[in-house]
Amino acid sequence: MIPVGVEAPWRRSYVTLLLVAVNVAVYACLVLQGPVAYVHAIVELGLRPIDLLRGTRLYTLATSMFLHGDLVHLLGNMLYLYVFGRAVEARMGSLRFLAFYLACGVAASYIHALVELAARHPLNIPCVGASGAISGVLGAYLLLYPRSSVSIVALSLLGFPQVLTVPAALFLAAWFLFQLWLGLATLALPYAVGVAFWAHVGGFVAGLLMAAPFRHRRRVVFSGRIWYEVPIRALG
């Protein structure tokens, strides 16, 4: 199931678009430099749990968020960021959303490192991708727009793609539980897998917690295709 749209107040989402543009530009730049330079960037700028736990190379907390393993990894992350990020940015404001996004990425990285340590997985494997931060955006969307809906592309019984509208709470709860289930499954493995599921889980929970101050900042009323944002203080 692929999300393609959400109910949200319309505003210019400068930070969301900027983050998408930067991620795409970084990937394109590295690809154009060739496979050797690409692998070198992953090794040097990816986040290794051992470094994070030792307090070294902490700059990789930021650089790793803008690197992706391949084109599918990039496109999947950017789709989720674009679909859900604009709505969360509309509620938080651009600068607050940027700080929130980066904080979720940092929290996700620490959760990933701690779980890898507890599971006795190799701690020197670089982790890259924006999915930890984007998971925080999903958690925030669930908290801020719990009664909204999400448009998704799914396959019909005949195998043809169709667009369905489902409750956002149902879609995001299912996504989170799936990540949690896969994360728990990896704990039984004697080696690390190619996806940092616990970064997704940690980022999502961090997003839920950090978005709490914005939950009652404004009341959003949806009527048809028009959103009305009403400041709480004006309601008496």
C-alpha positions in Angstrom: 0.0 0.0 0.0 1.4 3.3 -1.1 0.1 6.6 0.4 -0.5 9.3 -2.2 -2.4 12.0 -0.2 -3.8 13.0 3.1 -6.4 15.4 4.5 -4.5 18.5 5.7 -4.7 22.3 5.8 -3.1 23.8 2.7 0.0 25.9 3.3 3.3 26.4 1.5 5.5 23.7 3.0 8.9 25.2 2.4 10.9 22.9 4.7 9.3 19.7 3.5 10.0 20.6 -0.1 13.5 21.7 0.8 14.2 18.4 2.6 13.0 16.4 -0.4 15.1 18.5 -2.7 18.2 18.1 -0.6 17.9 14.4 -0.3 17.4 14.0 -4.0 20.3 16.3 -4.8 22.7 14.5 -2.5 21.7 11.1 -4.0 22.1 12.4 -7.6 25.4 14.0 -6.8 26.8 10.8 -5.3 25.5 8.6 -8.1 27.1 10.9 -10.7 30.5 10.5 -9.0 30.4 6.7 -9.6 30.0 3.6 -7.4 33.4 4.0 -5.6 32.6 7.5 -4.4 29.1 6.4 -3.5 30.3 3.5 -1.3 33.0 5.8 0.2 30.3 8.3 1.2 28.2 5.6 2.9 31.1 4.4 4.9 32.4 7.8 5.9 29.1 9.6 6.4 26.8 6.8 7.5 26.0 6.3 11.2 27.7 3.4 12.8 26.2 2.4 16.2 29.7 1.8 17.7 30.6 5.4 17.0 27.4 6.8 18.4 27.8 4.7 21.6 31.4 5.9 22.0 30.5 9.5 21.4 32.6 9.8 18.3 31.8 10.9 14.7 28.6 12.5 16.0 28.3 14.5 12.8 27.0 11.3 11.2 23.8 11.8 13.1 23.0 14.5 10.6 24.9 13.3 7.5 23.3 9.8 7.6 19.8 11.3 7.3 20.6 12.6 3.8 22.1 9.4 2.4 20.2 6.5 0.9 21.1 3.0 -0.1 19.5 3.0 -3.5 16.9 4.7 -5.7 14.0 2.7 -4.3 15.0 3.6 -0.7 15.1 7.3 -1.7 11.8 7.3 -3.5 10.0 5.5 -0.8 11.2 7.8 1.9 10.6 11.0 -0.1 7.0 9.9 -0.9 6.2 9.5 2.8 7.9 12.7 3.7 6.1 14.7 1.0 2.7 13.2 1.8 2.7 13.5 5.6 5.4 16.2 6.1 3.4 19.0 4.6 0.5 18.5 7.0 2.7 18.3 10.0 4.7 21.4 8.9 1.4 23.3 8.5 0.5 22.7 12.1 4.0 23.3 13.6 5.3 26.0 11.4 8.4 25.6 9.2 11.2 26.3 11.6 9.7 24.2 14.4 9.0 21.4 11.9 12.7 21.4 10.8 13.9 21.2 14.4 11.3 18.5 15.1 12.4 16.5 12.0 16.1 16.6 12.9 15.3 15.7 16.6 13.3 12.7 15.5 16.2 11.5 13.3 18.6 11.8 16.2 16.3 9.9 18.6 15.7 7.2 16.0 19.5 6.8 15.6 20.1 6.3 19.3 17.2 3.8 19.6 18.7 1.9 16.7 22.2 1.9 18.3 20.9 0.8 21.7 18.9 -2.1 20.3 21.8 -3.3 18.1 23.9 -3.3 21.3 21.3 -5.2 23.3 20.8 -7.7 20.5 24.6 -8.2 20.2 24.5 -7.4 16.5 27.5 -6.0 14.7 27.9 -2.4 15.6 30.2 -1.3 12.8 27.6 -1.4 9.9 26.8 2.1 8.6 23.1 3.1 8.8 21.8 5.6 6.3 18.4 7.0 5.3 15.8 9.6 6.4 13.3 6.9 7.5 13.9 7.5 11.3 13.1 11.2 11.0 10.2 10.5 8.6 8.8 7.9 11.1 8.7 10.7 13.6 6.6 12.7 11.1 4.2 9.8 10.8 3.8 9.7 14.6 3.2 13.4 14.7 0.6 13.2 11.9 -1.3 10.5 13.9 -1.4 12.6 17.0 -2.2 15.9 15.2 -4.8 14.6 12.7 -6.2 11.4 14.3 -9.6 11.7 12.5 -8.3 12.4 9.1 -8.0 10.0 6.2 -5.2 8.8 3.9 -5.5 8.0 0.2 -3.5 4.9 -0.7 -2.8 2.9 -3.9 -3.5 -0.8 -3.5 -4.1 -3.7 -5.8 -7.6 -4.8 -6.4 -8.7 -8.5 -6.5 -8.0 -8.5 -10.2 -4.5 -7.2 -9.7 -5.2 -3.6 -10.9 -4.1 -0.6 -8.9 -6.9 1.4 -7.3 -7.0 4.4 -5.0 -8.7 3.8 -1.6 -9.4 6.1 1.3 -8.8 4.7 4.7 -8.7 6.3 8.2 -5.2 7.7 9.0 -5.2 6.1 12.4 -5.8 2.7 10.9 -3.1 3.1 8.3 -0.5 4.5 10.6 -1.2 2.0 13.4 -0.9 -0.9 11.0 2.4 0.6 9.7 3.8 1.0 13.2 2.8 -2.5 14.4 4.3 -4.0 11.2 7.6 -2.2 11.9 7.5 -3.3 15.6 6.8 -7.0 14.6 9.7 -7.0 12.1 11.9 -5.3 14.7 11.1 -8.0 17.3 11.7 -10.7 14.7 15.2 -9.3 14.1 16.1 -9.6 17.8 16.2 -13.4 17.3 18.7 -13.2 14.5 22.5 -13.5 15.2 23.2 -10.7 12.7 22.0 -7.3 11.6 19.5 -7.1 8.8 19.4 -4.5 6.0 16.6 -2.4 7.4 16.8 -0.5 10.7 13.3 -1.4 12.0 14.0 -0.1 15.5 15.0 3.3 14.1 11.5 3.4 12.6 9.9 2.4 15.9 12.0 4.8 17.9 11.4 7.7 15.5 7.6 7.1 15.5 7.4 7.1 19.3 9.7 10.1 19.5 7.4 11.9 17.0 4.3 11.1 19.0 5.9 12.5 22.2 7.5 15.6 20.7 4.3 16.5 18.8 2.2 16.6 22.0 2.7 20.4 22.6 1.2 21.1 19.1 -1.9 18.9 19.6 -4.0 21.7 21.1 -2.2 24.6 19.5 -5.0 25.0 16.9 -8.3 23.3 16.2 -8.6 22.1 12.6 -12.1 21.7 11.2 -12.5 19.9 7.9 -15.6 20.6 5.8 -15.7 19.1 2.3 -12.3 20.0 0.8 -11.8 23.1 2.9 -9.8 23.2 6.1 -10.4 25.9 8.8 -7.7 26.6 11.3 -9.1 28.3 14.5 -6.7 29.4 17.3 -7.7 27.9 20.6 -7.5 31.2 22.4 -10.2 32.7 20.1 -12.7 30.1 21.1 -13.3 31.6 24.5 
